[in-house]
Amino acid sequence: MENPANYMRRALELAELGLGSVSPNPLVGCVIVHHDRIIGEGYHQKYGGPHAEVNAIQSVKNQDLLSEATVYVTLEPCAHYGKTPPCANLLVEKRVKKVVIAAMDSNPLVGGKGIEILKSAGIEVETGLLEAEARWQNRRFFTQIEKNRPYVILKWAQTSDGFVARKDFSSKWISNPISRQFVHRWRAEEDAILVGKNTAYYDNPSLNVRDWRGKDPIRLVIDPQLRLDPQLKIFDQSIPTICYNLLKNEQDQNLEFVKLTANFHPKEILADLQKRKIQSVIVEGGAFVLKNFLDAELWDEARVFTGSSRFREGIEAPKMHQSPDRQISIQDNLLSYYFHV
């Protein structure tokens, strides 16, 4: 007996494989079923490359079966010409029997137009299967479209007594090696990474992906008076980097200086990132920057490592005014996830 939910779950699994590679496009997976047998699968693998439906159709060995097949897709097929032709038109061209869609696309360029194309061609369309799961998977995409800003993830490590650094701003090492590998995986999944001037100065971080495979995020640093040493790793121009400041707008190869109007407000930085089609940003510190995002309520997730060490005094960790939504143990560390509703 055919189980539509299982086919959509498989499509969601496929879609997840594109994480970190398709932004600013959404994650999309597609499964094609003929008489309760999967005959084709695909997902959106890379920005600018073929969409999920194209890859799935191309994987079908006997194209004659498509006219009796059901296509399960995690997001409404596109109806506009972008980097690739509309997927809705391709499904019509292949005369598929039915299309089951998890979530509608809230992008104004699509917004029901894909479904309209399918229905007007006589293709049966069903929507809403595992919609909540599909929207959660594409929370970065939907946040950018619906809230007009990137998806914001706050991340920090704190001691068991609630400090992110010692009085001299040193913090090595609160989290253990496995926790730090988690962080490198997260960096590979997001478009950009942000730190304040104290983190850049005292930690001299590279802010790249080392203990995981994937692309480096765009580096962002806040340095209001441009007092940071140009020899810091963050300015080595190995990765595109934006320095937000109060003094100048300037481009120097891979390093861009962007002048802000206010000393620091997350809203202004997020507005600039939105213009650049940066879909997500992970904020890695320090405490002042993290607190500003929390106070402005401009965050979507917080991922907090609590280590076993105690500093007894130092720079206090940001305070969360809600209980964790999820917690996992990583050896002697506790990872807490908070979701901002």
Order of alpha helices (4+ residues) and beta strands (2+ residues): alpha-beta-beta-alpha-beta-alpha-beta-alpha-beta-alpha-alpha-beta-beta-alpha-beta-alpha-beta-beta-beta-beta-alpha-beta-alpha-beta-beta-beta-beta
